[in-house]
Amino acid sequence: MRLLISVTDAAEAADAAGAGADIIDVKDPGAGSLGRAPAEWVRAIRGVTPPHLPVSAALGDGPFEAHAVTRAALLLSECGAQYVKVGLRDTTRSAAVETLRAVRGGLPPGTALIAVGFADAGRACCPDPATLPALASAAGADGCLVDTAVKDGRGLLSWLDEAALIALVADCHARRLLCGLAGSLEADDLPRIAAVRPDIVGIRGAACLGDRVSGRISRDRVAALAHGLTVAETARGRAR
């Protein structure tokens, strides 16, 4: 499992990379769960991130106009994002597939498209997260991420139980899709997350001193999360 840490600037990126993050994610937390990353942020963060660490970038929560989001995805790719994430809030399955197909068609080879669904689907007015792998596969995406749309203290594990998460990860892997889990995850959640074996675990709030919007990434907190994820994964391997 790889630890993804969401950052907002080059200083936060350097701290996260130096403390053990495996993927540096760029988003504007003040603009929503997947607040769109300005191109200049992505360019600056790619410039300070070690070449061996991938950079991902958020395109927003949705809904989208397909042509506009396709152009935005291409721009962020040109700025150095190796993954682009498209949120599927306030949309239907058919509209989500259409948007993802448009983005996929506009991206260069080597840039991965991640479809982002929401565990609190009723509040996000989006497709059920259980249907996300099939939706992403139909659209030609490279992976799925399940997050929470509303940041009110109820995290991923408040909405989806272990059985649902195991089924989601298994469905992604059966379709050869990456699977990421996020959504107000805390250090204490890592053993339960490790038990379902996603490819990527995404965190911002628990890596910050202060809240996810006005707080700043803490090198110590990222290091503790990286260590905790390793310990949880190792413990799970021994228990098998």
C-alpha positions in Angstrom: 0.0 0.0 0.0 1.2 3.5 -0.8 0.6 6.6 1.3 -0.8 9.6 -0.6 -0.5 12.9 1.2 -2.5 15.9 -0.2 -0.6 19.2 -0.1 -1.1 22.8 -1.2 2.3 24.2 -1.9 6.0 23.3 -2.4 6.9 23.6 1.3 4.2 21.1 2.3 5.3 18.8 -0.6 8.9 18.8 0.5 7.8 18.0 4.1 5.5 15.2 3.0 8.1 13.7 0.6 10.9 13.9 3.2 8.7 12.1 5.8 7.7 9.1 3.8 4.8 9.9 1.5 4.7 7.7 -1.6 2.5 9.9 -3.7 2.3 13.7 -3.5 -1.3 14.9 -4.2 -2.2 18.5 -5.1 -5.5 20.0 -4.3 -7.2 23.1 -2.9 -8.9 21.8 0.3 -10.8 25.1 0.6 -12.6 24.4 -2.6 -14.1 21.1 -1.6 -13.2 17.5 -1.1 -11.3 17.5 -4.3 -10.8 21.2 -4.8 -9.2 21.7 -8.2 -5.4 22.2 -8.1 -4.3 25.4 -9.9 -1.8 24.6 -12.6 0.9 26.8 -10.9 0.6 24.8 -7.7 1.1 21.5 -9.6 4.1 22.9 -11.5 5.8 24.2 -8.4 5.1 21.0 -6.4 6.4 18.8 -9.2 9.6 20.9 -9.2 10.4 20.1 -5.6 9.2 16.5 -5.5 11.8 13.8 -6.0 11.6 12.4 -9.5 10.8 8.9 -8.2 7.7 10.1 -6.4 4.6 10.5 -8.5 2.4 13.6 -8.3 -1.3 13.5 -8.5 -3.7 16.4 -9.0 -7.4 16.9 -8.3 -9.7 18.4 -10.9 -12.6 19.1 -8.6 -15.7 17.4 -7.1 -18.0 17.9 -10.1 -20.3 18.2 -11.9 -18.3 19.1 -15.0 -18.6 20.4 -18.5 -16.7 17.7 -20.4 -14.7 19.9 -22.7 -13.6 22.2 -19.9 -12.5 19.4 -17.6 -10.7 17.7 -20.4 -8.7 20.8 -21.1 -8.0 21.2 -17.4 -6.8 17.6 -17.1 -4.4 18.0 -20.0 -3.0 21.2 -18.5 -2.3 19.6 -15.1 -0.7 16.6 -16.9 1.6 19.0 -18.8 2.5 20.6 -15.4 3.7 17.2 -14.1 0.7 15.4 -12.7 1.0 11.6 -13.4 -2.4 11.0 -12.0 -5.5 13.2 -12.4 -8.5 12.7 -10.2 -12.1 13.5 -11.4 -14.8 13.7 -8.7 -18.2 12.4 -9.6 -20.4 14.5 -7.3 -23.8 15.7 -8.4 -23.9 13.4 -11.4 -25.5 10.3 -12.9 -23.8 7.2 -14.0 -24.2 7.9 -17.7 -22.9 11.5 -17.3 -20.0 10.3 -15.2 -19.0 7.8 -17.9 -19.3 10.4 -20.6 -17.1 12.9 -18.6 -14.5 10.3 -17.8 -14.3 9.1 -21.4 -13.8 12.6 -22.6 -11.0 13.2 -20.1 -9.4 9.8 -20.9 -9.4 10.7 -24.6 -7.6 14.0 -24.0 -4.8 12.7 -21.8 -1.4 11.7 -23.1 -0.1 8.2 -22.6 1.5 7.7 -19.2 -1.1 9.9 -17.3 -3.5 7.9 -15.2 -7.1 8.8 -14.8 -8.7 8.2 -11.4 -12.5 8.2 -11.0 -13.4 9.5 -7.5 -16.7 8.4 -5.9 -18.0 9.2 -2.5 -18.9 7.0 0.4 -21.6 9.4 1.5 -23.2 9.0 -1.9 -26.6 10.2 -0.8 -25.2 13.5 0.3 -23.0 13.8 -2.8 -25.8 12.9 -5.2 -23.5 10.5 -7.0 -23.4 6.8 -8.0 -23.2 4.2 -5.2 -19.5 3.5 -4.5 -20.1 -0.2 -5.0 -20.7 0.6 -8.7 -17.6 2.7 -9.1 -15.3 0.0 -10.4 -17.7 -1.0 -13.2 -18.3 2.7 -14.1 -14.5 3.4 -14.2 -13.8 0.4 -16.3 -16.6 1.3 -18.8 -15.1 4.7 -19.1 -11.5 3.6 -19.6 -10.2 5.0 -16.3 -7.1 3.5 -14.7 -8.3 3.4 -11.1 -10.9 4.4 -8.5 -10.7 6.4 -5.3 -13.5 6.5 -2.7 -13.5 9.6 -0.5 -16.1 11.5 1.5 -17.8 14.5 0.0 -18.8 16.3 3.2 -16.0 16.9 5.7 -18.0 16.9 8.9 -16.0 14.5 11.0 -17.7 11.4 9.6 -14.9 9.5 7.8 -14.9 6.7 5.3 -15.4 4.0 7.9 -18.5 5.6 9.2 -20.1 5.0 5.8 -18.7 1.8 4.5 -18.0 -1.3 6.6 -15.1 -3.7 6.1 -17.1 -6.1 4.0 -18.1 -3.4 1.5 -14.5 -2.1 1.3 -13.1 -5.6 0.7 -15.7 -6.1 -2.1 -14.8 -2.8 -3.6 -11.0 -3.5 -3.6 -11.6 -7.0 -5.0 -13.8 -5.6 -7.8 -11.2 -3.0 -8.7 -8.4 -5.6 -8.9 -10.5 -8.0 -10.9 -10.9 -5.2 -13.5 -7.2 -4.3 -13.3 -7.9 -1.0 -11.7 -6.0 0.8 -9.0 -8.0 1.2 -5.8 -7.5 4.1 -3.3 -9.3 4.8 -0.1 -9.6 8.2 1.6 -12.0 10.3 3.6 -11.0 11.8 6.9 -8.9 8.8 7.8 -7.0 8.9 11.1 -3.9 7.1 12.3 -6.2 4.8 14.4 -8.0 3.7 11.2 -4.9 2.3 9.5 -5.2 -1.3 10.9 -8.8 -1.5 9.5 -7.7 0.0 6.2 -4.7 -2.3 5.9 -7.1 -5.3 6.4 -8.8 -4.5 3.1 -5.5 -3.9 1.2 -6.2 -1.0 -1.1 -3.3 0.1 -3.4 -3.4 3.7 -2.1 -4.4 5.3 1.2 -5.1 9.1 0.9 -4.8 11.5 3.8 -4.7 15.2 4.5 -6.4 16.2 7.7 -4.6 13.7 9.9 -1.3 14.9 8.4 -1.9 18.5 9.4 -1.4 20.6 12.4 -4.8 22.3 12.5 -7.7 21.4 10.2 -7.5 20.2 6.6 -8.2 23.7 5.2 -6.2 26.2 7.3 -3.7 23.7 8.8 -0.3 22.8 7.5 1.3 19.5 6.7 3.4 18.3 9.6 6.6 16.3 8.8 6.2 14.4 12.1 2.6 13.5 11.5 3.4 12.2 8.0 6.3 10.2 9.3 4.0 8.7 12.0 1.3 7.8 9.4 3.9 6.2 7.1 5.2 4.2 10.0 1.7 3.3 11.2 0.7 2.1 7.7 3.8 -0.1 7.5 3.2 -1.6 11.0 -0.5 -2.3 10.1 0.4 -3.9 6.8 3.1 -6.0 8.5 0.8 -7.1 11.3 -1.9 -8.1 8.8 0.7 -10.2 6.8 1.7 -12.0 10.0 -1.9 -12.7 10.8 -2.7 -14.4 7.5 
